Every structure is written in structure tokens, then in C-alpha cells.
Amino acid sequence: MAGGGRGGSTFASSPARQAMAISETERQLRWLMSLRVGVVTVLLVAAFAIEFVFLPGGSLKPLFLLTAAAYGTALCYGLIDRWFVRRRGFIVVQLVGDALLVSLFVRITGGIDSPMSFLYLLPITVAAVTLFQGGALVLAGLCYGSYAIAITLGQGAAGSMALQEPRRVFYSLAAHLVAMVAVALLSTSLSERLRSQGKELVERRGAVARLQALNENIIESINSGLITTDLRGLVQFVNRGGMEICDFTSAEIEGRPVEEVLGLEAGFLLEARGKLLSERRFRFERYFTTRNERRIFLGNAISNLYDRTGTPLGFIFIFQDLTEIHALEQEVRLSERMAGLGEMAAGMAHELRNPLAAISGAVQYLKTEIKPGGEALELMDIVLRESQRLDHAIRDFLTFARPGDFSPEPADIVKVLDDNVKLLRRSG
């Protein structure tokens, strides 16, 4: 019954659980057959020694025949194992056969006086492990019935009729009944506890394995490089990102000093260790030349590696290829400098344009008032013409340059208006 209920749950479970159940059944059958052969061998040797020492004239033929029968059944079980290994009914058949063999051992070794009655506890315990509580109690009842038949029928090996001692028979039957039922219940309880603990252990192992696989996948999937070292700075692990960035394999760098691997100067790790005493992380940036002579810019971060108890184990190096980012930063800095130069040049051009307009206006005023002639007039025309050309150049530059931010400044408004009035008055 117990076996049938368990088979139904297995049928409803996933294929993986079915495979686990089949594997467990196979393991139990192998263990049961091995245990049977071992026990029979030990009993044969022990019985032979006892009979040889205490009853040297007695016949051991019944014992040898029963032992041969036990070995024969074990051989038969082994031959048909490949066809019935996945069926719990095969375990039931073997346990029933073991109970009958034990009864025969008890019968030929003295019946009620036999010291072999303790062997009933072995198949009952095995039934508790393999068939659970229901199977163990059923087998205990079968063993008890077989024992009762073995001690109440016929004549014991010692020559005393068991039926002539009803009190002794009753006491033996009652004691064995209590012992068999108690062993069945106790074995079932222990078996269930071990089974639950085993399932919990398997689940925890599975959880740890999944967590370990997740951690490995995370470490191997990140694009940043990761190197772990021991306290001496010797490389112990490097992830795939680190190998791709620096163009080396784990076999090439494991066991080598990290300073040599990352191209750091000698004594760098000692300096970093001193800084990590006051900081959780030490950062630095520098160029690194790969094996194929490619120069890259690495951003590095060093931190201590601890175990769960806080004991330092080594160091963790995390680095990234910042070559493109570094180039972009340089371009941004250059653009900012050029923009600053452009703004400064635009301001200078604007400042040059005002005095140039004043010079041009003053020359025009002199040309109108003085009315020069000859070479003086030509020089004034040259000044006006070049002033206009320079003014066009400044205007084009200001048009190209980015207009600057409005920044008002204090000025003498009377002086500005007076200059403009003078220019407008003479411009007609």
C-alpha cells in the first residue's frame, strides 16, 4: 500500500523527480542484495565456528543447505534485477523471502532456543527504510507469524518440545511481538527523519549550486575585468571580461604577481595596502599595453577580499577599458578650450571695432573740415579704405563666432552720448 501510494505521487511528478525516484529504488535494491550476501556469509562463518567449538559431533548439513539456498536466492535476484529493478514489488518479494529464510535459520538452530531470532529485525528495518511505516508493520506481522510457526511446530534442535512449555512460548511470542513492532515503528521514525533531512540537504545543495551558478554567470557576464589575488598579490582568478580586455588567458596569469600582469611598478601593491587601511576602495587610472601592442587606458579599483568572518583573504582588482571615454574627455576639454578662445577672440574683435569706428569717423571729420589735397588726401583715403576692410573682416568674424553671454558693465552714459552726438553731427 505504501509502495502504491508512493508510485502514484511519482507518476504525477515531473520527469526529473521520476528519474530521482527510479535511481533511489535501484540504489536500495543494490544495497539490499549486498547486505543479504554479507549477512549470510557472516552467519555461516559464525554458525560453523559455534557448532565446531560447542557441538563438534553435530551435523552442519542443514545449515549448509540453508546457506546454499540463501546464496541461490541472492543469485536469482541478481539475474532478474535488470527487469524488475525499477519496481518496488521486487523489494517486497525479497523482504518476504528474507523473512522466510530467517525463520528457517531459527528453526534449524534451536527454535525457541535459537539465538538467531534477532535476524528478524534486519528485514523489518530494511522495510522501514524502503517501504515506509505501512510496509514495515506488515513485514513485522509476517515475521512474527513465521517465528510463531517456527517455535511451535515440531521438535527443537535441542530436543525439547516447545508445546510442552506454554509459558515460555507465550513469553517468547509476546517479547518478540513487542520487539518487532517497536523496531518497525522506531525504524520508520528514524527513516522518515533521515529522509526529510536528506531531502532538505538535497534542496540546500541545489540552492547552493544554483546560487553558485548564478554568481559565476554574473561574474562571467559583466564587461568589466575582475582579478582576485591572495595576500601576496598572486593572481588566483580572472573573469572572461578581464581576459578580453587585457588579451590574455587565465592559464597565462594565474599564479603570477598582479603587478606584473597589469603592468604596475614594483611596490605598488604595498602602497595600495597602506591606502586600503583608511579607505574601502583605492582608485587609479593609467595606460596598459596589451600583448598585441594595443595601448589602452584602464580605470582600476582595488579593494580587500574577505571571507564571511571578516578575515582578509587577498585583494580584488576591478578594471574597465576607458580608452574611448578618455579620448572623448580629451576632445571635450579641447572643445571647451577652443570655445573659450573663440569667445575671447570675439570679445577682442568687438572691442577693436569700436576704436576702429572712432578712427574712421575722426578721419572723415578731418577730411571734411581740413579739405586736404595731394598726398594728405590720398593717405586719408587709404586710412578710410583699410578701416572699412578691417571692419568687414571683424564683422565676418563676429558673425562666425558664437555670440557671447550678455554681461552688462557700468559706463559713463554722458561720455558715450557726447561721442555719438559728435559723430552724428559731422556725418552729414
Disulfide bonds with the S-S distance in Angstrom:
none
